[in-house]
Amino acid sequence: MPVRSDITTSNRRILEVARERFFAEGFSSVTMDDLAETLGMSKKTLYKCYPSKEALINRLMEHTMAEARGTLSAIKRSDGDFVEKIESLLSVLAFHAARISRTFIRDLQRHSPELWRKIETFRQDRIKEIFLRLITQGIKEGYVNPNLNSRIFFHAYIGAINSLVNPSVLSVESFSAQDAIKGVLEMFFKGVLTDEGRSRLSSLEHSHRTHHK
C-alpha cells in the first residue's frame, strides 16, 4: 500500500526505525534517546515530530493498520478465485505475525491496553469482513462446503487465534505467532474445503514451492 502523502520523509524514516526496533524488542526497553541515536538524529528533532514515545507508538500502529487495511482491500478486490485469495490472506497474516515479537505484544497488553483493544477490534472487524466475503465466494465457486455456517467458523477461528497468539502461551511453547496463525488457518480452511477446493489449494501450494526453489 502506498505511504500516505501526509507522512514526510523524516516522519516515514522515524516510523520505519521505530517499527523495526519496537516490533523486535518491545517498546518498554527502547527509549526515545535510543531511537534518536539509531536514526542519527538529534533528540530535539525527534521530539519535534513526536512529543512522546506514546504518541510515536500510537502513530506507528495507525500507520501499520492503514497498511494492513490497504492490503486486505487489495486481496478483496482482486480477480483471483477463492483459493487464490485465501492463500494471499494466509501469507499476509503470517508475514505480519512474523514481524511482531512476543515482547511487543506483551508491552501493548501491559502498558497500552486501550491501543491493544483498538488493534484487536481492528483485527476482528477487518478479518471478519474479508472472511465472510471470501467464504461466500468460495461456496459460489464450489470450493467451500455449502453447509458451512460462516459466522460460527469465523468466531471459532478468532477464538483459536486469541488463545494461541498470547504471550503467556507463546512464552512456554516452541511455535511462534506466525506458526500459530498459519497452522490455525490451514487447519480451519482445509477442513471446510470441498475435494475440488483442496485439490486447487494443493496445486497452488506446489506451484509456489516450485517457483521459489
C-alpha positions in Angstrom: 0.0 0.0 0.0 1.4 3.4 -0.9 2.5 5.5 2.1 0.0 8.3 2.8 1.0 11.7 1.4 0.8 13.4 4.8 3.8 11.5 6.0 7.0 13.4 5.4 10.3 11.7 4.6 11.6 12.4 8.1 8.5 11.0 9.7 8.5 8.0 7.5 12.1 7.2 8.5 11.2 7.6 12.2 8.3 5.2 11.8 10.4 2.7 9.9 13.1 2.6 12.6 10.6 2.6 15.4 8.7 -0.3 13.8 11.9 -2.3 13.4 13.1 -1.7 17.0 9.7 -1.8 18.8 8.4 -4.8 16.9 11.6 -6.8 17.6 12.4 -5.6 21.1 9.2 -4.3 22.5 8.8 -0.6 23.3 9.2 -0.5 27.1 13.0 -1.1 26.9 13.6 1.2 23.9 13.9 4.9 24.8 13.4 7.9 22.6 17.1 8.6 23.2 17.8 5.1 21.7 15.7 5.9 18.7 17.4 9.2 18.1 20.8 7.5 18.2 19.7 4.8 15.8 18.3 7.5 13.5 21.4 9.7 13.7 19.0 12.5 14.7 19.0 15.0 17.5 16.5 14.3 20.3 15.1 17.8 19.7 14.2 16.9 16.1 12.7 13.6 17.2 10.6 15.2 19.9 9.5 17.9 17.4 8.0 15.2 15.3 6.7 13.1 18.2 6.4 14.8 21.6 6.4 11.4 23.5 7.0 7.7 22.9 3.3 7.1 23.5 2.5 9.5 20.6 5.0 7.7 18.4 3.6 4.2 19.2 0.1 5.3 18.5 1.1 6.9 15.2 3.1 3.8 14.3 0.1 1.4 14.9 -2.2 3.8 13.0 0.1 3.6 10.1 0.5 -0.2 10.3 -3.2 -0.7 10.4 -3.7 1.6 7.4 -1.2 -0.6 5.5 -3.0 -3.7 6.6 -6.3 -2.2 5.6 -5.0 -1.4 2.1 -3.5 -4.9 1.7 -6.7 -6.6 2.7 -8.8 -4.4 0.4 -6.4 -5.3 -2.5 -7.0 -9.0 -1.8 -10.7 -8.5 -1.6 -10.8 -6.6 -4.9 -8.5 -8.9 -6.8 -9.7 -11.1 -9.7 -8.5 -14.3 -8.1 -10.7 -17.2 -7.2 -11.4 -18.1 -3.5 -8.4 -20.3 -3.1 -6.0 -17.7 -4.5 -7.4 -15.1 -2.2 -7.2 -17.3 0.8 -3.6 -18.2 0.1 -2.8 -14.5 -0.2 -4.6 -13.8 3.1 -2.6 -16.6 4.7 0.6 -15.1 3.5 -0.3 -11.6 4.6 -1.3 -12.6 8.1 1.8 -14.8 8.6 4.0 -12.0 7.4 2.6 -9.5 9.9 2.7 -12.1 12.7 6.4 -12.8 11.9 7.3 -9.1 12.3 5.9 -8.7 15.8 7.7 -10.2 18.8 6.1 -11.6 21.9 7.7 -8.8 23.8 5.9 -6.1 21.8 2.6 -7.8 22.2 3.2 -8.1 26.0 4.1 -4.4 26.2 0.9 -3.4 24.4 -1.2 -5.5 26.7 0.6 -4.2 29.9 1.3 -0.6 29.1 -1.1 0.4 26.3 -4.3 -1.6 27.0 -6.5 0.9 25.1 -4.3 0.7 22.0 -4.3 -3.1 22.3 -8.1 -3.2 22.4 -8.2 -0.9 19.3 -5.8 -3.3 17.4 -7.9 -6.3 18.5 -11.1 -4.6 17.3 -9.5 -3.6 14.0 -8.2 -7.2 13.5 -11.5 -8.8 14.3 -13.6 -6.4 12.2 -11.4 -6.4 9.2 -10.7 -10.1 9.2 -14.4 -10.8 9.8 -15.4 -8.7 6.8 -13.0 -10.4 4.4 -13.6 -13.9 5.8 -17.3 -13.7 5.4 -17.0 -12.3 1.9 -14.4 -14.9 0.8 -16.4 -17.8 2.2 -19.5 -16.6 0.3 -17.3 -16.5 -2.8 -15.9 -20.0 -2.1 -19.3 -21.5 -1.7 -20.5 -20.0 -5.0 -17.4 -21.3 -6.8 -17.8 -24.8 -5.3 -14.6 -24.7 -3.2 -16.3 -24.5 0.2 -18.8 -26.8 1.8 -22.2 -25.1 1.3 -23.4 -26.3 4.7 -20.8 -24.2 6.5 -22.1 -21.7 9.0 -19.6 -18.9 8.1 -20.2 -16.9 11.3 -19.6 -19.9 13.6 -16.5 -20.6 11.6 -15.2 -17.1 12.0 -15.7 -16.9 15.7 -14.1 -20.3 16.2 -11.1 -19.1 14.2 -10.8 -15.8 16.2 -11.1 -17.8 19.5 -8.3 -20.1 18.4 -6.0 -17.3 17.3 -6.7 -15.3 20.5 -5.8 -18.3 22.6 -2.6 -19.1 20.8 -1.2 -15.6 20.0 -0.8 -14.8 23.6 2.5 -14.0 25.3 1.7 -16.4 28.2 1.2 -19.2 25.7 4.0 -18.3 23.3 6.5 -18.0 26.2 6.2 -21.7 27.0 5.6 -23.1 23.5 8.1 -23.7 20.7 5.9 -22.3 18.0 5.8 -18.6 17.0 2.9 -16.3 16.4 3.5 -16.8 12.7 3.3 -20.6 13.1 0.1 -20.3 15.2 -1.7 -18.2 12.7 -0.6 -20.2 9.7 -1.4 -23.5 11.4 -4.9 -22.5 12.5 -5.8 -21.1 9.2 -4.6 -24.2 7.3 -6.5 -26.5 9.7 -9.7 -24.5 9.5 -9.7 -23.9 5.8 -8.6 -27.3 4.7 -11.4 -28.7 6.9 -14.1 -26.7 5.1 -12.9 -27.0 1.6 -14.5 -29.4 -0.9 -12.4 -32.0 -2.7 -12.1 -29.6 -5.5 -11.0 -26.8 -3.2 -8.4 -29.0 -1.5 -7.1 -30.1 -4.9 -6.9 -26.4 -6.1 -5.1 -25.3 -2.9 -2.6 -28.2 -3.2 -1.9 -27.2 -6.8 -1.3 -23.6 -5.8 1.0 -24.5 -2.9 3.0 -26.9 -5.2 3.3 -24.2 -7.8 4.6 -21.6 -5.4 7.1 -24.0 -3.8 8.4 -24.8 -7.3 8.6 -21.2 -8.2 10.6 -20.2 -5.1 13.2 -23.0 -5.4 
